[in-house]
Amino acid sequence: MTAAIEVRDVHKRFGGLQALSGIDLEIPQGEFFGLLGPNGAGKTTLISVLAGLAHADRGSARVMGHDVRADYRAARRSLGVVPQELVFDPFFTVRETLRIQSGYFGVRHNGAWIEEVMQHLDLASKAEVNMRALSGGMKRRVLVAQALVHKPPVIVLDEPTAGVDVELRQALWQFIRRLNRDGHTIVLTTHYLEEAEALCERIAMLKEGRVVALDSTSNLLKRVHHLFLRLRLSGELPEELRPLEHGSTAEVHVLRLKGYEDVEQTLACIRRAGCRIEEMELTQPDLEDAFVEVMQRS
Amino acid sequence: MSGFPTLLYKEVLRFWKVSTQTVGAPVLTAVLFLFIFSHVMEDRTRMYDAVPYAAFLVPGLVMMSVLQNAFANSSSSLVQSKMTGNIIFVLLPPLAYWEFFAAYVLAAVVRGLAVGAAVLLVTLPFVEIQFRHPLWIVAFAFSGSAVLGSLGVVAGIWAEKIDQVAAFQNFFVMPLTFLSGVFYSIHSLPAFWRGFSHFNPFFYMIDGFRYGFFGVSDVHPFRSLAVVAVFLGVISGGALAMLKSGYKLRQ
């Protein structure tokens, strides 16, 4: 089956900055894919290359098998992009904005789908409101709706939940998950790593324009072997455990352990010191730990 | 199905939604020009030996409004979209560069013609005017507004700030329209300035347009139309080349 996205050896330079240095990536159809990396890693540049907003200096990019340069019409019809910046056209209402965006893609008489998208994103009551009069969260919803008006098989969301309240975030993910279940391929960049961990089947981590890790979310989590032991003690933490501390607060000590075998020794050490454990929790590493580890190693 | 009709519709809707500014204001300006100049000049001048000054002035003012507004439409729309970032909405869809160009230029033509028609309608009760060759009127109104619409596309793509478009308008479009014979026949100028006017493309647009009304012109209308067509070719060629390469729009 044709890959939803296929990127081969893509290079892009802006003046003195090498934004992308040989990206290779293949995302099969129907996948929920995460694109993570620190600021300036090249995530938005990569999305721009896929969307035709930037031209790669070298290499090729395809969306649903269509080259983004040679067959740009089919490639762009296959792609819906939610841009990172909160942009809007101040001349139009929400419904006009969506009808116009649909028309740009050559999709006419699209009223039923536009109504459905507005319903799902809780925009129906704002349909006749001018874009200028909407709150930031509502404008974000319209951006998502604009990316979906032509029912693209591949949807790219560039930081869609930045500055968005919890309610919208949850409503948005519910809707995007439904689209993914219906067969749409989803590519997500986000700074909220817990979102990526919960949603994405596979993740690529970018650093300085290169893919430094590309694996399933579960495999990436397995790369981090340590555990975190969170403790609230009746007394001071024994001196010999201090080197294990990792982000403790005044009341709670967080210790980074190499594995389960260290738990027993740690507890024994606390017992020997005559301390009583008032509260204890053992936590698995999350994607943030995996992210930090990958970024430090690469 | 192509996105071109929608982009054209959106561009027309955009200026129509603020028609007080985009149509009303230029009509008021043109009418004020007419009242003031015709009042001051009426008793002193007859143009082409027989045409009263006010009647001579009307087609010039109409064409000046057509040209300035066609330029303003495409240039301001593009630069505003670039500055606010909403240009992305027209860069993401599968629009060909020539569709993009055609939509912006045609919308500029529509605005130019709308303002021109409004100026003409408002001035008709005050001035007796002839329509000797209506086809020439239409031909020059279309071709002139298309030239300025294309020039607006070039300026809108090139400019990064509103001030740059304003500078283009104030230091290039405005002087060339004012010096093109809107307010006078170039035959009333000294020889040097008369010769100089022949290098001004706007002169041919206004002279040809005026021929449609009075059947008299400084230059033969075919020659004027040929000059305008060459300018249209050069400027639209430049705009299309910019759009095809993605200059300042796609990185």
Interface residues (C-beta under 8 A of the other chain):
Chain A: F14 S48 A51 G52 L53 A54 H55 Y72 R73 A74 A75 R76 R77 L79 V81 P83 E85 V87 F88 D89 P90 F91 F92 E96 I100 Q101 S102 G103 Y104 F105 G106 V107 R108 Q146
Chain B: M1 S2 G3 P5 T6 L7 Y9 K10 L13 R14 K17 V18 S81 T84 G85 N86 I88 F89 V90 L91 L92 P93 P94 L95 A96 G246 R250 Q251
